[in-house]
Amino acid sequence: MVHCDRVGSDKHGCCVMQRCLEKGLFSQKIALSEVIISRLHYMIEDQYGNYLVQNVIKLNNQMMNE
């Protein structure tokens, strides 16, 4: 996940990462979420990365309700 910033800040890369957060295995969702959170300072400032941060927040809410 070294290139998470670059992929997440690209329109198409952001879409792929969003699908991973929606459709991946639980362990994969957690791993990707941790990477996004670790780069939070960069992601929230980026127009596409911000969408990923929002998806991580939604994911945590869904996990808490299960």
PAMIRO-546581 format. One record per residue (C-alpha): residue number from 1; x, y, z; chain; residue in three letters. Coordinates in steps of 0.02 Angstrom, whole numbers, padded with zeros to 5 digits. Each point is the difference from the previous one (the first is absolute). Layout:
BEGIN
<zafi><n>NUM</n><x>X</x><y>Y</y><z>Z</z><chain>A</chain><res>Ala</res></zafi>
...
% end
This chain:
BEGIN
<zafi><n>1</n><x>00000</x><y>00000</y><z>00000</z><chain>A</chain><res>Met</res></zafi>
<zafi><n>2</n><x>00148</x><y>00114</y><z>-00026</z><chain>A</chain><res>Val</res></zafi>
<zafi><n>3</n><x>-00087</x><y>00080</y><z>-00149</z><chain>A</chain><res>His</res></zafi>
<zafi><n>4</n><x>-00166</x><y>00027</y><z>00087</z><chain>A</chain><res>Cys</res></zafi>
<zafi><n>5</n><x>00017</x><y>00190</y><z>-00014</z><chain>A</chain><res>Asp</res></zafi>
<zafi><n>6</n><x>00030</x><y>-00006</y><z>-00186</z><chain>A</chain><res>Arg</res></zafi>
<zafi><n>7</n><x>-00137</x><y>-00126</y><z>-00037</z><chain>A</chain><res>Val</res></zafi>
<zafi><n>8</n><x>-00127</x><y>00080</y><z>00117</z><chain>A</chain><res>Gly</res></zafi>
<zafi><n>9</n><x>00027</x><y>00173</y><z>-00071</z><chain>A</chain><res>Ser</res></zafi>
<zafi><n>10</n><x>-00039</x><y>-00059</y><z>-00177</z><chain>A</chain><res>Asp</res></zafi>
<zafi><n>11</n><x>-00182</x><y>-00002</y><z>-00058</z><chain>A</chain><res>Lys</res></zafi>
<zafi><n>12</n><x>00004</x><y>-00180</y><z>-00060</z><chain>A</chain><res>His</res></zafi>
<zafi><n>13</n><x>00114</x><y>-00060</y><z>00139</z><chain>A</chain><res>Gly</res></zafi>
<zafi><n>14</n><x>-00118</x><y>00074</y><z>00128</z><chain>A</chain><res>Cys</res></zafi>
<zafi><n>15</n><x>-00145</x><y>-00097</y><z>-00078</z><chain>A</chain><res>Cys</res></zafi>
<zafi><n>16</n><x>00098</x><y>-00162</y><z>00009</z><chain>A</chain><res>Val</res></zafi>
<zafi><n>17</n><x>00046</x><y>00029</y><z>00181</z><chain>A</chain><res>Met</res></zafi>
<zafi><n>18</n><x>-00181</x><y>00041</y><z>00042</z><chain>A</chain><res>Gln</res></zafi>
<zafi><n>19</n><x>-00055</x><y>-00165</y><z>-00076</z><chain>A</chain><res>Arg</res></zafi>
<zafi><n>20</n><x>00131</x><y>-00090</y><z>00103</z><chain>A</chain><res>Cys</res></zafi>
<zafi><n>21</n><x>-00071</x><y>00081</y><z>00157</z><chain>A</chain><res>Leu</res></zafi>
<zafi><n>22</n><x>-00175</x><y>-00054</y><z>-00052</z><chain>A</chain><res>Glu</res></zafi>
<zafi><n>23</n><x>00029</x><y>-00175</y><z>-00068</z><chain>A</chain><res>Lys</res></zafi>
<zafi><n>24</n><x>00161</x><y>-00064</y><z>00078</z><chain>A</chain><res>Gly</res></zafi>
<zafi><n>25</n><x>00018</x><y>-00127</y><z>00138</z><chain>A</chain><res>Leu</res></zafi>
<zafi><n>26</n><x>-00015</x><y>00069</y><z>00176</z><chain>A</chain><res>Phe</res></zafi>
<zafi><n>27</n><x>00187</x><y>-00016</y><z>00028</z><chain>A</chain><res>Ser</res></zafi>
<zafi><n>28</n><x>00036</x><y>00090</y><z>-00163</z><chain>A</chain><res>Gln</res></zafi>
<zafi><n>29</n><x>-00119</x><y>00142</y><z>00044</z><chain>A</chain><res>Lys</res></zafi>
<zafi><n>30</n><x>00085</x><y>00022</y><z>00168</z><chain>A</chain><res>Ile</res></zafi>
<zafi><n>31</n><x>00175</x><y>-00004</y><z>-00077</z><chain>A</chain><res>Ala</res></zafi>
<zafi><n>32</n><x>-00045</x><y>00129</y><z>-00133</z><chain>A</chain><res>Leu</res></zafi>
<zafi><n>33</n><x>-00089</x><y>00109</y><z>00128</z><chain>A</chain><res>Ser</res></zafi>
<zafi><n>34</n><x>00154</x><y>00001</y><z>00110</z><chain>A</chain><res>Glu</res></zafi>
<zafi><n>35</n><x>00108</x><y>00058</y><z>-00145</z><chain>A</chain><res>Val</res></zafi>
<zafi><n>36</n><x>-00123</x><y>00138</y><z>-00045</z><chain>A</chain><res>Ile</res></zafi>
<zafi><n>37</n><x>-00008</x><y>00056</y><z>00181</z><chain>A</chain><res>Ile</res></zafi>
<zafi><n>38</n><x>00190</x><y>00001</y><z>00013</z><chain>A</chain><res>Ser</res></zafi>
<zafi><n>39</n><x>00004</x><y>00123</y><z>-00145</z><chain>A</chain><res>Arg</res></zafi>
<zafi><n>40</n><x>-00149</x><y>00100</y><z>00062</z><chain>A</chain><res>Leu</res></zafi>
<zafi><n>41</n><x>00089</x><y>00168</y><z>-00003</z><chain>A</chain><res>His</res></zafi>
<zafi><n>42</n><x>00029</x><y>-00019</y><z>-00186</z><chain>A</chain><res>Tyr</res></zafi>
<zafi><n>43</n><x>-00162</x><y>-00087</y><z>-00047</z><chain>A</chain><res>Met</res></zafi>
<zafi><n>44</n><x>-00119</x><y>00128</y><z>00076</z><chain>A</chain><res>Ile</res></zafi>
<zafi><n>45</n><x>00080</x><y>00139</y><z>-00102</z><chain>A</chain><res>Glu</res></zafi>
<zafi><n>46</n><x>-00018</x><y>-00092</y><z>-00165</z><chain>A</chain><res>Asp</res></zafi>
<zafi><n>47</n><x>-00161</x><y>00008</y><z>-00101</z><chain>A</chain><res>Gln</res></zafi>
<zafi><n>48</n><x>-00006</x><y>-00188</y><z>-00028</z><chain>A</chain><res>Tyr</res></zafi>
<zafi><n>49</n><x>00090</x><y>-00056</y><z>00157</z><chain>A</chain><res>Gly</res></zafi>
<zafi><n>50</n><x>-00134</x><y>00087</y><z>00101</z><chain>A</chain><res>Asn</res></zafi>
<zafi><n>51</n><x>-00129</x><y>-00121</y><z>-00071</z><chain>A</chain><res>Tyr</res></zafi>
<zafi><n>52</n><x>00105</x><y>-00144</y><z>00064</z><chain>A</chain><res>Leu</res></zafi>
<zafi><n>53</n><x>00005</x><y>00075</y><z>00174</z><chain>A</chain><res>Val</res></zafi>
<zafi><n>54</n><x>-00189</x><y>00017</y><z>-00005</z><chain>A</chain><res>Gln</res></zafi>
<zafi><n>55</n><x>-00017</x><y>-00183</y><z>-00050</z><chain>A</chain><res>Asn</res></zafi>
<zafi><n>56</n><x>00112</x><y>-00053</y><z>00144</z><chain>A</chain><res>Val</res></zafi>
<zafi><n>57</n><x>-00112</x><y>00096</y><z>00120</z><chain>A</chain><res>Ile</res></zafi>
<zafi><n>58</n><x>-00154</x><y>-00085</y><z>-00073</z><chain>A</chain><res>Lys</res></zafi>
<zafi><n>59</n><x>00083</x><y>-00168</y><z>00010</z><chain>A</chain><res>Leu</res></zafi>
<zafi><n>60</n><x>00037</x><y>00021</y><z>00185</z><chain>A</chain><res>Asn</res></zafi>
<zafi><n>61</n><x>-00181</x><y>00047</y><z>00032</z><chain>A</chain><res>Asn</res></zafi>
<zafi><n>62</n><x>-00062</x><y>-00155</y><z>-00091</z><chain>A</chain><res>Gln</res></zafi>
<zafi><n>63</n><x>00121</x><y>-00112</y><z>00095</z><chain>A</chain><res>Met</res></zafi>
<zafi><n>64</n><x>-00058</x><y>00070</y><z>00166</z><chain>A</chain><res>Met</res></zafi>
<zafi><n>65</n><x>-00182</x><y>-00037</y><z>-00044</z><chain>A</chain><res>Asn</res></zafi>
<zafi><n>66</n><x>00028</x><y>-00181</y><z>-00050</z><chain>A</chain><res>Glu</res></zafi>
% end
